[in-house]
Amino acid sequence: MNALPAMLWIIGAAVALLVCVVTVRNSHYRDGRASEVRPVSWTVIGGHVASFVLLAAPYVVYLANSESIGAHARSLYTKLGWASAAVAVALVMVELVLMYLQARRAMLAQEARATAQQDASPSSKRGDADDDDKPSSLW
């Protein structure tokens, strides 16, 4: 029982780092394939939720079982509690920022693909006089 909070926190941090790595990899920052960026997958979102739960669980486990934890481990957890909480919050925030950046790049890539498709389609005639007679779809 002494090591359970630490093991949960380490697993949560590892999952958070994995989510960050997958998000950066799927964002295609280095390989020049910005037009191929896809939205954040549900698997990555599930990993984010799992990392949040796994990073929060050690504090609940410690508070619920602090009497059964040895004195040395209890003093260590007390000493490292605030620092580990700050690291956990930072990891969750980095995950959110990276997922936002991937979603933004995916939106821009989708717009670029739609514009390229529109420009490439033979039915798109720019400056056609018949287009002025059509009612606007905005109203």
N, C-alpha and C positions, 0 to 999 in steps of 0.2 A: 504494500500500500504506500510505502514511502516514495517510490519512484513513479507511481501512476500519474500524478500531475505533470511531472517533467516529461514523461513519455508522450502524454497527450499533447503537450505544448510543442514538442519537437516534431511530432507527426503533423500537427497543424501548420507549423512553419514550413515544413517540407512541401506540403500540399500547396500552400500559398506561393512558395517559390516556383513550384511546377506550373501553377496557373500563370504566373508572370512570364515564365519561359515560353509556354505555349502561345500566350497572347502576343509576345514580341515576335515569335517565329511566324505566326499567322498574319502579322501586319506587314511582312515583307519590307522591312526598313532597309536592308542592306543589298538585297538581290535585284533591285530595280524592277520588280514586278508589282508596282503600286496599283496597276489596273486590275490585278487579280485578287485584291484583298476582299475577303468575304466578311459578313457580319459575325459578331461573336456567337459561337455555337452554344447550344444549351448545355453541352457537356462542360464547357469552361465556366458557365454560370453556375452549374451544379458544383463544380470544384471550388468556386469562390464561396458558395454557401457552406460547403463542407469545411473549408479552411476556417471560416468565421466561427462555426460551431466548435471545431477542434481547438481553436485558439482561445475560446471563451470557457470551454469545459474544465480546464485545469483549475481555474479559480473557484468554480462551484465545487469541484471534487475536494479541493483543499479546505474550503470553508465547511463542507459537510463532514469531513473526516479529520479535522485538525487534531482531535484528541488521540486518535489512533496512530498518528504520524510521530516518529521519533523526534526527540528534542533537537538533535543536530540537523535533521532534514527540515524541521519546522523553522529553525533559525535561518537556514539557507533560503527557504522559500520566502520568509518574511523579508530578508535582505534583498532578494532579487525580484520581488513582486512588482514594484513600480517599473523597474527597467524592462522586465519581460512584458509587462502590459504596454509600455510605450513601443516596444518593437512589434508587438502583435497589432497594435493600432496602425503603425506605419506600414506593415505588410498588407493589411487590408486596404488601406488608402492607396498604396501603390498598385494593387490589383485593380481597384476601381478606376484609377487614372489610366492604366494601360488598356483596360477594356473600353473605356470611353474613347481613347485615341484610336483603337482598332475600329470601333463602330463609326467614328468620324471618317477615317480613311476608307472604310467600306462604302459609306454613303457617297463620298466624292468619286470613288471608283465606279459605283453604280451610275452616277450621273454622267461620268465620262463615257461609259459603255453605251448608255442610252443616247447620248449626243452623237457618238460615232455611228451607231446604228441608224439614227435618223438622217445623218448626213449621207450615209452609204445607200439608203433605200432609194430606188428609182422613182417612187411615187412622191417624193418630197420635192416640190418645185418651188423655188423661192421667187418672190416677186411676181407671181402669177396674178393676173387681174381678176380671175374668178374668186380668189380668196377674199377679196374685199366685200363681196356680196353675201358671204356666209355670216350668220349671226354669231356673236361672241358667246363662247361657252362659259365665260366668267360671270355673266349676269343671269 
